[in-house]
């Protein structure tokens, strides 16, 4: 082989090597741009313990895409969450009910404008121990058992003569919970007005802000009674009781809740601080992701009923994504 030919082959080999290196570098650069935009920042969410699993799952999915953003989620209850939100302490407030007029006034007084975003649907499950003989309860039964007129009744029959004479141990959310507020609004309010009493629960039950503690209480007594969000009760070792809101006994499940056939169904929301979203690209990006992939993936993954496609489209249009 002549020196000229050998030199030509060396040059060709060098050119191929440089081309491969350049291609590899270009591939790495493209992958990095796709997987991580370089966005950084923090997002703080507080509020409903019912909605918290959705926001947490969205945060996990979002942080896979934007690892530079840290999203913290806590769930002290809807009411406590709005107190923090309307004082400017949080970016987003998870809520298992719509904001009350007084809470919105607090936000306005502090110059906080917000966007309400519907994220899913949940039912409130009425439950008892798996050994309980109770199959169905009417709104009137629930009012007699759990409402203020039931104060002091230690048996089912003492609260409502149509029910068994068995010990009555009640476990449910505390007043800080959106589930508590929603239960009163949906089940107790109209009957309390008819009876001329305050729309509230009896005080002598076992309240907790932790849904798992409520479930443990239900499991501890054969003739217990309680209520939590359907997603928490569905897979627990408890008996889900059918509820008659006036149209017959209806069992809670994904279909009856989505259709609002189950009489204790409710919408789930997040509230976004508009001012903070305008100033914090990480918050804006998180909410964009929430109303896109979050509504499609996270809501169903954590056990709630996803919105219908037309409702998702309305939410996304309202947010502007």
N, C-alpha and C positions, 0 to 999 in steps of 0.2 A: 504494500500500500504506500503510495507516494505521500510526501509530507503535506501537499496541498489538499489531497482527499481527506487525510486524517484531520487536518485543521477544520475542514468543512463539516465533518461529522461532529467534532467537538462543539462547534458553534451551534449546530442544530440541536444537540443535546442540551446545551445551556439555555437556548430559547424555549425548549419544551419545559424545562424545570421552572423557569421564570413565569411561564404562562400558568402552570399548575399552582404556584405560590400565589399569584395574583388572583386566580379564581377562588382559591381557598379563603384568602383575606376578604374578597368581596362577598363570599357566602356568609362568613362570620358577621360581617357588618350588617347584612340584610337581616339575618336572624335576630341580631340584637335589636334592630329597629322595630321588628315585628313583635318581639316578646316584651320589650320594656322601653317605653318612651322616655324614660328618665324622670318622670313625674315624681315629685316628693311632697310630703305633707301629712297632716293628721286630720282625722275625722272623729268626732265624739258624738255618740248616740246614746240617749237614755229614754226611759219610758216603759211601755207595756212589756211585761214578761211573756205575754202571748205572742207579740210580734217580734220579740228579740231573736228567736231562732231563725226567722227569715232574714233579718238584717245581718245576723252573724254568718249565715251561709252565703249571702251575697258578698260579705266582706272577704270570706275565704276565697271565693271565686275571683273577686276583683284583685285581691293581693297576688294571685297567680299571674295576672296580667300586668299589674303595676306593683311590683314588690317594694317600691320606694314609698308607698303610701301605707300608713298605719291607721287601721280603723278599730276603735274601741267601742264595744257595745255593752251596756248594762241594762238591767230590767227591774227597777224598783217599783214599777206600776205606772199606769197611764197618768194618774193625777200628779204624782211626784215628778214624772217626766215633764209635764207641762209647766210645773213650777220652775224647773231648771231652764227649760226652753224659753219661757217668757221673761226670764231674768237675764237671758243672753249667755247662759253657761254652756249650752249645747248647740251643735250644728243641726241635728235632726232629732225629732221626738217621735218614737214609736207609740202608736195609739190603737187600742182595741175599741175605740168609740170616737166620734167626732169631737172636736174641741168645743167646750162649753162657752157660752157667751161671756161669762165672767173671766174665763181664762183668756179668751181672745181680747178682751178689754185690757187685761194685764199686759199682754204682748204689745198692744197698741200704745199703752201708756209708756212703755219702754222703747218705743220706736222700732219694734220688731215686726217686719212684714214676712209673711210665710206663704208657702204653697202646700196645699193639701193633696196628697197622692194616694189613691186607692191601690192597695197592693194584693189583696186576696180576700177570701171569705172564710169565716169560721162559724161553727155552731157551738153553743154552750151545752155541754153534756151534763145531764142530771144523772147521778149514779148512786149505786149502793154496793154493798159487799156482794161478791159473787154468789153467796148463799142466801141472799135476800129473796123473799117471796114476792116482792113488789114488781109488777110488770109495766104499769102505766100510771102516770099521775097527771091530773088536770092542772091548769093554772090556779084554780081555786084550792086544790090540795096543796100546791106549793106555797100559795099565799098563807094558808092556815099553818103550815109547818114551819116556814122560814120567815114569814112576815112578822111585824111587831105584835100581832095578836097571839102569836105562838109563844111569846115570852113565858118561860117557866114550865112549859109542857115537857115532861121527861119521857113520854111515850107517844107513839104515832097517834093512837086513839085519843089521847088527851088533847092533842092539837086539832085532830079531825076525826070525828066519830065514825066516819066511813072507812077508816083505815085500821090495820091490826093493832091489838094491844101489845106492842113490843117496844123495848127500849129505843129511844130516839137519840142518836148521837150525830150531830151535824158538824160537817167540816166544809169550809168554803173560803174564798178569797176575802181579804180584808178590804177596808174602805179605800185604801190607796190604789186598788186594782181596777182597771177598766172592765174586767170581767164582772166585778161586783156591781159597778155602775150599770153595765149593760143588762145584767140579770134583773136589777130593780126596774129599769126603764121598760124592758120587754115584758116581764112576768108580773111584777108587783104593782106598778104605778097605777094602772087603771083601777085595780081592785082596791088599792089603798084609798083612792079618791072616793070610790063608792062607799067604803066603810067609814070615811071621815077620819082617817088616821094618816100619819106621816108615811110617805113612801120610802121605807127603809127595811132593813132586816131586824130580826130580834137580836138582842145584844149577847144572849147567853149561848153562843155557839163557839166553835173553835176556828178562828180566822187565821189565815196565813198568807203571806205574800209569795210563798214558794209552792208551786203547783205539785211538786213531788211530795211535799209534806202533807198536802191535802189528800193525795192518793194514798199515802201511808195510813192516814187516819181512817179513810174509808175501808181499807183492808183490815184494820184492827178491830172492827165491830161488825158482827153479822147483820145487824139491822141499822146500819149507818145510812146517812143521806148527805149528799154534797153536790157541788157543781164546779166544773173547770172547763177550760177550752177543749173542744172535741179532740183536737190533735194530741193533747196530752193524755186523754182518757182512752182513746181508741185502742192503743196497744197495751194498756195496763190491765192487770188482773182485777178488774172490777166489773160490775154489771151495769150496762147502760140501760136506763129506764126510758121507755117511750113517753112522749109528752103529748097531751091533748090541749091544744090552744083554742079549741072550738070546732075543729074539723075532724075530730077523731084522733086516735093514738098514732103517732108517727115516730118511727125509730130514727135516730140521728145516723146519717152516713153521708158520704161525699155527694151522692146524687140528690138526697132530700135537702141538704144544706145549700147546694149550688142553686137549686130551684126555689129556695125559700119555702119549700113545703114543710120542712121541719120548723116548728114555730119559734124556736130560740136560735135564730141565725143572725149573724152580724157581719159587717164589713170591717176590714183591718186597714190601717192607714200608716203612712209616715208623713210628718210635717217637716218641711225644709225651711231653714232660715234663709230667705232670699238674699239678704245683705251679705251674709257670710259666703253663700254660694258664689256671688259675684266677685268676692275678694279672694276666694280660696279655690284654685283650679283643681285641687285634689278632691274637694267636696263636690264640685260641679261634675267631675268625671265619675265619681262614685255614684251619684244620683242618675247620671246618664246610663251607667251600667245597670243600675238597679231596675230602671223602667224598661230596659231592653232584655238582657239575659236573665236578670233577677226574676222578673215576672214569668219568664218562660221556664226557668229551671228551679230556682230556689224554693218557690212557694210550694210546689208539689213535693219536692224532695223532703221537706220538713213536716209534711203531713196535712197541709191546709189545702183548701179548694182553690185552684187557679181561676183567674178571671177568664171570661169568655173572650174570644179573639176581638170582638168589636169593642169590648170594654178596655182591653189592652190598648187598642188603637186610640181610643179617646184619651187614656192616661198619657200616652206618649205624645199625642198632639198637644195636650194641655201643658206638658212640661217643655215641649219644643224640641223633642228629640226624634 
